[in-house]
Amino acid sequence: MSSDGSKSGKGNIEENAAVTDSDSPGPPAEPEKRNLLYLSVAYLATGLGFIGAFLPLLPTTPFLLLAAWAAAKGSPSLHRWLYEHPRFGSALIAWEQHRAVSVPAKWSACVLLLLSWIIMLYQTDGWMVPVVTGVLFIVGATFLITRPSA
């Protein structure tokens, strides 16, 4: 009933709409939060990827692949910029179109996996960590080697 005692319900609908719009998190807020999350991941991964281009132990490609994926969902302009980048764009395009990785990138990744495993082998006590890590590294290297070459 409205304030004048009639059953028009107009006042109730307007009051409910005001309460719903301002007090409860509705669907319009969730896409904005999701977009912000994708955007944050895209920029963080892009930054780490660019740092990895200059630091030998930080991988570039996985971060740029993550950045491209997140940017496609959160920032079309960043996505376009990544794919048009003179140094990294061709690797992203090769991966997207053919799931291909360049031969130098395959060699680099496998050599770094091996060096990392050797360092870990000498730095850890016990056998469990080097064995489990070695198996995971072999699986990762096998996946990488079996991708088409760009």
C-alpha positions in Angstrom: 0.0 0.0 0.0 1.1 3.5 -0.6 1.2 6.3 2.0 -2.4 7.4 1.1 -3.7 3.8 1.7 -4.3 2.9 -1.9 -2.9 -0.3 -3.4 -1.3 1.4 -6.4 2.1 0.3 -5.3 3.8 3.1 -7.2 5.6 4.4 -4.1 6.8 0.9 -3.2 8.3 0.3 -6.6 10.2 3.6 -6.6 11.3 3.1 -3.0 12.5 -0.5 -3.8 14.3 0.7 -6.9 16.1 3.4 -4.9 17.2 0.9 -2.3 18.3 -1.7 -4.9 20.3 0.8 -6.9 22.2 2.4 -4.1 22.5 -0.3 -1.3 23.1 -3.6 -3.0 25.8 -4.6 -5.4 24.0 -5.3 -8.7 25.1 -6.7 -12.0 26.4 -3.4 -13.4 29.2 -3.3 -10.7 30.5 -6.8 -11.4 31.6 -6.3 -15.0 33.5 -3.2 -13.9 35.3 -5.2 -11.2 36.0 -8.0 -13.7 37.3 -5.5 -16.2 39.5 -3.9 -13.6 40.9 -7.3 -12.7 41.7 -8.2 -16.3 43.2 -4.7 -16.8 45.4 -5.1 -13.7 46.6 -8.5 -14.7 47.3 -7.3 -18.3 49.4 -4.3 -17.1 51.3 -6.3 -14.4 52.1 -9.1 -16.9 53.1 -6.6 -19.5 55.5 -5.0 -17.1 57.0 -8.3 -16.0 57.3 -9.4 -19.6 59.3 -6.3 -20.5 61.5 -6.7 -17.4 62.0 -10.3 -18.5 63.3 -9.1 -21.8 66.3 -7.6 -20.0 66.8 -10.0 -17.1 67.9 -13.5 -18.2 66.2 -15.5 -15.5 62.7 -13.9 -15.8 60.7 -15.3 -18.7 59.2 -12.9 -21.2 56.9 -15.0 -23.3 54.6 -16.5 -20.6 54.0 -13.0 -19.2 53.3 -11.6 -22.6 50.9 -14.4 -23.4 49.1 -13.8 -20.1 49.1 -10.0 -20.8 47.6 -10.6 -24.3 44.9 -12.9 -22.9 43.9 -10.4 -20.1 44.2 -7.4 -22.3 41.8 -9.0 -24.8 39.2 -9.1 -22.0 40.0 -5.8 -20.3 41.7 -3.3 -22.6 41.3 -3.6 -26.4 43.9 -0.8 -26.9 46.6 -2.6 -24.8 45.8 -5.8 -26.7 46.2 -4.0 -30.0 49.4 -2.4 -28.8 50.9 -5.7 -27.7 50.1 -7.3 -31.1 51.5 -4.4 -33.0 54.7 -4.2 -30.9 57.8 -4.5 -33.2 59.6 -7.0 -30.9 56.9 -9.0 -29.2 54.0 -8.8 -31.6 55.2 -11.5 -34.0 55.6 -14.1 -31.2 52.1 -13.4 -29.9 50.6 -13.7 -33.4 52.5 -16.9 -34.1 51.2 -18.4 -30.8 47.6 -17.2 -31.4 47.4 -18.4 -35.0 49.5 -21.6 -35.0 50.4 -22.3 -31.4 54.0 -21.9 -32.6 57.2 -20.9 -30.7 60.4 -19.8 -32.3 63.4 -22.1 -32.3 65.6 -19.7 -30.3 62.9 -19.3 -27.7 62.6 -23.1 -27.4 66.4 -23.4 -27.0 66.5 -20.6 -24.5 63.7 -22.0 -22.4 65.1 -25.5 -22.3 68.6 -24.3 -21.4 67.3 -22.1 -18.6 65.1 -25.0 -17.3 68.2 -27.3 -17.2 70.4 -24.6 -15.5 67.7 -23.9 -13.0 67.4 -27.6 -12.2 71.1 -28.1 -11.8 71.3 -25.1 -9.4 68.4 -26.5 -7.5 70.0 -29.9 -7.3 73.1 -28.5 -5.7 71.3 -26.1 -3.4 68.7 -28.4 -1.8 69.1 -31.2 0.7 67.3 -34.3 -0.1 66.0 -35.8 -3.3 62.2 -35.0 -3.3 62.3 -31.4 -4.5 64.8 -32.0 -7.4 63.0 -35.1 -8.6 59.5 -33.6 -8.6 60.8 -30.3 -10.1 62.8 -32.3 -12.7 59.7 -34.2 -13.7 57.7 -30.9 -14.0 60.5 -29.3 -16.0 60.7 -32.3 -18.4 56.9 -32.1 -18.9 57.2 -28.3 -19.6 60.1 -28.8 -22.0 58.4 -31.6 -23.8 55.3 -29.5 -24.3 57.4 -26.6 -25.6 59.5 -28.7 -27.9 56.5 -30.4 -29.4 54.9 -27.0 -30.4 55.3 -26.0 -34.1 58.3 -23.8 -34.8 57.7 -20.2 -35.8 
